[in-house]
């Protein structure tokens, strides 16, 4: 470990994600599920600023209702900082200030982005210099989506989603239009609804595998850089339970898909909806249509880099 004190503040930007595909395995004895997902990091970022302090604290600003975010040691960003401090035997603390742009409980991994950003920020602020591989190992201890928020780009995630394999795409970027809900959805509740759905229809649907896989059509579409092919391959096992819990999302999906979107999908456990557009012009037109209907809409591109330092 090296000396602290050369930086007074560190600024890190960490991206949210879309699950281009998400296959969920059967529930296991511990209540968890293995998944096979295709992540894509998109240009909607959390901004994490880290300052030297004697203890650990976090505060948030943003255009969302922030009242439900814990500010104590249960917060994922604080957990990340404390894990790094224990690992590096660093005796100080950190004050984290986070500008939230990724929706809270929105299925885009905002909390995971905060954790990944905290790891990168504290490593630079404290001069611990653990390196990317070591930070990825710490990220995997914090949550399934945290390693991907650290890595970025496009990747296959298996196991709990934390075993990552990068996917190369020949396309410079894909155009996405996001509809951000004014409310969140509990990830455990959505998984629970999926399990209940499968139990209700056990006689009618094929049993879920213990270890799901990513459809090869998704990988082919990404490698070809073809948004039309990718639109045909979008899939999410959590979409049906999310729509069951929030039926109003169905109308928004239909609105987007009837107004120029190649396809729409619930991102992760929702309720954020991600619409894939053919090109910039189509994305702009769709943005206008959805905004005019009274929805909170953001236009983003992907893939983008994972959590990284910003020079202020």
KOLRONU-979850 format. One line per 2 residues: number of its first residue (from 1); their letters; for each residue z, y, x of C-alpha. Coordinates in steps of 0.02 Angstrom, whole numbers. Example, Ala and Ser with C-alpha at 12.3 -4.5 7.8 and 13.67 -1.06 7.14 Angstrom:
// residues 2
1	as	390/-225/615; 357/-53/684
// end
This chain:
// residues 312
1	xx	0/0/0; -46/172/64
3	xx	37/340/46; 37/434/-120
5	xx	20/618/-145; -158/659/-91
7	xx	-210/682/-273; -113/781/-401
9	xx	-216/713/-547; -345/577/-573
11	xx	-471/575/-716; -549/412/-773
13	xx	-676/382/-911; -678/210/-995
15	xx	-804/153/-1126; -786/76/-1296
17	xx	-886/-81/-1335; -993/-162/-1468
19	xx	-993/-350/-1495; -1180/-384/-1505
21	xx	-1135/-562/-1551; -967/-643/-1587
23	xx	-940/-827/-1623; -762/-879/-1663
25	xx	-699/-1055/-1634; -578/-1153/-1741
27	xx	-398/-1095/-1746; -292/-1184/-1615
29	xx	-112/-1243/-1622; -50/-1080/-1546
31	xx	-138/-980/-1683; -271/-910/-1566
33	xx	-458/-941/-1563; -581/-962/-1421
35	xx	-731/-849/-1439; -904/-830/-1366
37	xx	-959/-649/-1373; -1088/-533/-1303
39	xx	-1010/-367/-1258; -1105/-206/-1230
41	xx	-1016/-51/-1164; -1075/107/-1252
43	xx	-1066/293/-1218; -912/330/-1322
45	xx	-773/355/-1198; -585/370/-1180
47	xx	-534/504/-1055; -378/457/-959
49	xx	-290/582/-846; -149/522/-736
51	xx	-15/631/-652; 126/586/-534
53	xx	295/563/-620; 462/480/-595
55	xx	444/369/-749; 306/308/-865
57	xx	243/406/-1015; 85/425/-1118
59	xx	22/555/-1242; -136/563/-1347
61	xx	-254/694/-1417; -407/668/-1525
63	xx	-487/687/-1696; -402/534/-1769
65	xx	-234/506/-1851; -133/471/-1695
67	xx	35/445/-1781; 26/255/-1775
69	xx	-2/241/-1587; 156/183/-1497
71	xx	211/294/-1354; 339/175/-1280
73	xx	324/26/-1163; 229/-72/-1296
75	xx	78/42/-1271; -61/-50/-1179
77	xx	-94/94/-1058; 90/98/-1009
79	xx	90/-91/-991; -59/-77/-874
81	xx	24/55/-766; 187/-41/-755
83	xx	96/-203/-713; 2/-117/-572
85	xx	163/-38/-507; 252/-207/-503
87	xx	105/-291/-420; 84/-157/-286
89	xx	274/-131/-269; 250/53/-309
91	xx	417/137/-349; 359/293/-441
93	xx	288/319/-614; 145/406/-701
95	xx	113/527/-843; -43/477/-938
97	xx	-137/598/-1051; -273/513/-1153
99	xx	-410/597/-1253; -459/471/-1386
101	xx	-639/464/-1440; -651/277/-1478
103	xx	-584/242/-1653; -409/170/-1670
105	xx	-406/-10/-1734; -594/9/-1754
107	xx	-659/-150/-1671; -724/-55/-1519
109	xx	-586/-94/-1393; -513/80/-1379
111	xx	-341/19/-1328; -420/-97/-1202
113	xx	-519/49/-1131; -355/145/-1114
115	xx	-278/0/-1018; -429/-20/-903
117	xx	-434/167/-873; -248/168/-835
119	xx	-271/32/-703; -411/126/-617
121	xx	-323/294/-630; -155/234/-564
123	xx	-237/136/-423; -323/295/-365
125	xx	-175/411/-397; -49/302/-306
127	xx	-168/251/-167; -132/67/-197
129	xx	-315/20/-167; -304/-153/-243
131	xx	-492/-172/-263; -597/-221/-413
133	xx	-563/-409/-409; -375/-382/-408
135	xx	-386/-255/-548; -489/-378/-651
137	xx	-353/-508/-628; -224/-384/-692
139	xx	-338/-334/-835; -349/-515/-894
141	xx	-159/-518/-910; -162/-368/-1027
143	xx	-285/-423/-1161; -450/-509/-1195
145	xx	-557/-351/-1197; -476/-262/-1050
147	xx	-577/-347/-911; -740/-299/-997
149	xx	-685/-117/-1017; -657/-119/-829
151	xx	-825/-200/-791; -940/-122/-921
153	xx	-1126/-155/-940; -1174/-305/-1045
155	xx	-1082/-470/-1025; -1044/-637/-1103
157	xx	-860/-664/-1139; -788/-837/-1168
159	xx	-615/-914/-1186; -514/-774/-1264
161	xx	-658/-658/-1217; -591/-621/-1043
163	xx	-699/-744/-944; -848/-634/-907
165	xx	-1026/-668/-851; -1138/-513/-829
167	xx	-1302/-509/-924; -1447/-416/-845
169	xx	-1560/-322/-965; -1731/-250/-924
171	xx	-1707/-111/-1052; -1637/53/-987
173	xx	-1533/71/-1143; -1520/26/-1326
175	xx	-1496/158/-1461; -1347/135/-1576
177	xx	-1282/237/-1722; -1099/209/-1762
179	xx	-1009/244/-1925; -825/272/-1890
181	xx	-704/234/-2032; -557/345/-2075
183	xx	-446/191/-2073; -419/42/-1958
185	xx	-421/-145/-1983; -291/-261/-1910
187	xx	-373/-386/-1793; -246/-523/-1836
189	xx	-277/-490/-2022; -466/-510/-2001
191	xx	-445/-672/-1902; -323/-732/-2034
193	xx	-450/-696/-2171; -581/-793/-2072
195	xx	-465/-943/-2061; -427/-930/-2247
197	xx	-613/-920/-2288; -648/-1074/-2184
199	xx	-505/-1168/-2266; -564/-1119/-2441
201	xx	-740/-1180/-2405; -698/-1329/-2294
203	xx	-805/-1443/-2402; -956/-1327/-2399
205	xx	-972/-1260/-2222; -991/-1342/-2053
207	xx	-825/-1350/-1958; -806/-1218/-1823
209	xx	-815/-1285/-1645; -664/-1272/-1532
211	xx	-771/-1193/-1395; -912/-1087/-1468
213	xx	-1064/-1030/-1369; -1179/-879/-1369
215	xx	-1347/-903/-1455; -1487/-907/-1326
217	xx	-1590/-790/-1435; -1465/-651/-1399
219	xx	-1485/-674/-1212; -1674/-681/-1226
221	xx	-1677/-519/-1325; -1565/-430/-1201
223	xx	-1663/-490/-1051; -1826/-438/-1135
225	xx	-1752/-269/-1175; -1825/-283/-1350
227	xx	-1723/-197/-1488; -1821/-284/-1626
229	xx	-1781/-455/-1552; -1601/-403/-1528
231	xx	-1587/-343/-1708; -1640/-516/-1767
233	xx	-1504/-594/-1659; -1352/-487/-1705
235	xx	-1211/-596/-1772; -1024/-584/-1800
237	xx	-914/-720/-1874; -784/-584/-1914
239	xx	-905/-482/-2019; -882/-577/-2182
241	xx	-691/-570/-2177; -696/-386/-2127
243	xx	-811/-347/-2274; -698/-449/-2388
245	xx	-549/-344/-2335; -647/-180/-2347
247	xx	-788/-203/-2476; -841/-20/-2461
249	xx	-920/-62/-2293; -1055/-163/-2383
251	xx	-1131/-7/-2461; -1135/81/-2292
253	xx	-1222/-67/-2211; -1352/-67/-2349
255	xx	-1376/121/-2333; -1408/111/-2147
257	xx	-1522/-39/-2155; -1626/41/-2294
259	xx	-1646/203/-2196; -1723/150/-2032
261	xx	-1594/42/-1943; -1667/-117/-1870
263	xx	-1502/-201/-1915; -1319/-161/-1942
265	xx	-1164/-257/-1892; -976/-243/-1900
267	xx	-914/-210/-1724; -784/-338/-1673
269	xx	-651/-350/-1808; -710/-186/-1885
271	xx	-711/-72/-1976; -833/21/-1862
273	xx	-1014/-15/-1909; -1148/-17/-1775
275	xx	-1331/10/-1820; -1466/-32/-1695
277	xx	-1614/88/-1694; -1791/65/-1630
279	xx	-1791/224/-1524; -1713/396/-1504
281	xx	-1809/473/-1648; -1757/334/-1767
283	xx	-1577/350/-1710; -1576/538/-1742
285	xx	-1651/515/-1917; -1523/381/-1959
287	xx	-1382/491/-1893; -1436/631/-2009
289	xx	-1449/515/-2160; -1278/437/-2135
291	xx	-1196/604/-2097; -1273/680/-2254
293	xx	-1194/539/-2354; -1023/600/-2295
295	xx	-988/475/-2157; -918/510/-1984
297	xx	-1063/462/-1871; -1088/455/-1682
299	xx	-1249/415/-1590; -1223/316/-1428
301	xx	-1321/216/-1302; -1284/57/-1207
303	xx	-1256/-20/-1087; -1151/100/-983
305	xx	-1033/78/-836; -854/20/-854
307	xx	-698/123/-816; -730/239/-670
309	xx	-666/396/-585; -730/565/-641
311	xx	-733/711/-519; -663/863/-612
// end
